[in-house]
């Protein structure tokens, strides 16, 4: 199958997913209409059929806009069944919660910042902005063309309130996600309820100027509804985020920090059973984090995938140099068997990470960080032991090659750390030469053909790694071999 046919197949699959969730959304809206008027919804539909068909068309156009957005902005995400299911489920759940709270309590009591905050942490800021507009328009359409009846005691028309709700949803949602992008802990996320609520209250005042007295009972009720809307946005966000993290296995900022803690199960096991690999992974993680930051990539995610890149060595930690203490098992094995053991750690890491239900990108980097590179040490050893032809393929990793910048970064950082550790003179010039040769070798062997990394990116990675490694393995002043006894310390103290 060529690339064009594959892409067409992915478009078709994505279109089917969108169609399925479009039907689910219409089902949610129908259930909402039944909830609003359990006895009269059957009569309402035939009496307002043209209006409802127009609503169905408007929602269909919104789904077309979503499909177009991902087609042009990020086709890889559009082609991911799990990712698009997660996006649509978040939308459906937020619409359902907002509709029920809007009908049961008040329009301003809706958790209008919920969609933006969930998308911000589950997906990205760019997508959160897009989805904030989508849900605001979606709710406006549903309220306008269904049998929605505003629950309020004011003389203001329901139409005006719907427009007020639209403006409030867009404004508060956008500002909430911008504020939320600065939070770094789950506790800070809980505290988001305060600025979101205050912002909503200010907007209520601005929208009601000249229509409702500031100290009137109606304005006080609106303030109360606004407080419910602001705080419920954060309460639902904090409650739902871990559920979506777990169900769809999404590496949010919070989950990444939990997984990179030394108390995380696999990290603790690596530290206890393969301390050399653990220390190597720490340095590679530090280097990868700096490289990702220099390229504008997710530095926290880069650090996390680097920490897990050698998890496959847990199956046979004693077979890897960094975990050996004098005795080398490979001295007693054939080069072919040694090569099999060494290259198996990439695939075993992939399987181990998926077995523990960690984010798939962790597993992808683990299996890709050696690409299809040859294991040169055992290849050369095999050549010396035979007069026949030794196939390089028999001593190479099976792949796949890196398909992302993070995997490419870890590939280079992993080799650079190991190579620099093996030399005694770690001057800037020597380290720079090693890193340059590592990158050039991988370029010559076509290891970066499946990822969108550029020569400029590789140059930035080289400079960052050289700076990082010379900092990690910096020169130390040699201490003089002088020993002080207890009498020397007492005499020195008396002289003072």
HELIX and SHEET records of a PDB file:
HELIX    1   1 UNK A    3  UNK A   36  1                                  34    
HELIX    2   2 UNK A   41  UNK A   47  1                                   7    
HELIX    3   3 UNK A   49  UNK A   73  1                                  25    
HELIX    4   4 UNK A   75  UNK A   78  1                                   4    
HELIX    5   5 UNK A   81  UNK A  104  1                                  24    
HELIX    6   6 UNK A  107  UNK A  109  5                                   3    
HELIX    7   7 UNK A  114  UNK A  122  1                                   9    
HELIX    8   8 UNK A  125  UNK A  145  1                                  21    
HELIX    9   9 UNK A  158  UNK A  180  1                                  23    
HELIX   10  10 UNK A  186  UNK A  190  1                                   5    
HELIX   11  11 UNK A  192  UNK A  208  1                                  17    
HELIX   12  12 UNK A  217  UNK A  248  1                                  32    
HELIX   13  13 UNK A  253  UNK A  259  1                                   7    
HELIX   14  14 UNK A  265  UNK A  273  1                                   9    
HELIX   15  15 UNK A  275  UNK A  295  1                                  21    
HELIX   16  16 UNK A  299  UNK A  307  1                                   9    
HELIX   17  17 UNK A  311  UNK A  319  5                                   9    
HELIX   18  18 UNK A  321  UNK A  323  5                                   3    
HELIX   19  19 UNK A  329  UNK A  332  5                                   4    
HELIX   20  20 UNK A  335  UNK A  355  1                                  21    
HELIX   21  21 UNK A  360  UNK A  368  1                                   9    
HELIX   22  22 UNK A  376  UNK A  385  1                                  10    
HELIX   23  23 UNK A  392  UNK A  395  5                                   4    
HELIX   24  24 UNK A  405  UNK A  421  1                                  17    
HELIX   25  25 UNK A  428  UNK A  444  1                                  17    
HELIX   26  26 UNK A  455  UNK A  472  1                                  18    
HELIX   27  27 UNK A  486  UNK A  495  1                                  10    
END                                                                             
